[in-house]
Amino acid sequence: MKHTEEQRQRAERARRWLSRYRWVAAEIELLEETIKNLRDAYDRIASAFSALGVASGTPGDKVADAAEKTVTAEEHLMERLAEKSAILAEIERALDGVEDDLHRVMLKQYYIGEKKTWDDVAEHLGYERVFEKVIPALLAVAVPEKVCSEM
């Protein structure tokens, strides 16, 4: 089935809008890894200074610097986790409004579920391919009007 230019543009807006959850989730993974690395660095530095009998809290103290970076990263992580939850709720509401069961399940599995590719979605649903169903599915998503004008 051929799609009009307007349909392709609407589908692209829906794709970008739905992809926000995946983008935030990827950023959160990076932040979690950064925090782990900062904590490891903090522990190594603190252990080294402790073994040398060096007091912490002096200007330029690497322990305090590592602790401050960790706290800042953790605060950013908490903000992003809250944003991820809000985006998830918004997307779930929109996807729950998709009438076609197959389209709804496909979109949920790909955009907010565990499936990383459309081939994974197809395999899970017992189809050879679902890609040709993606644009009709995206066209069924009610992207908030405010978002449409920004995209």
Beta strands, then each sheet from edge to edge (+ up, - down):
end
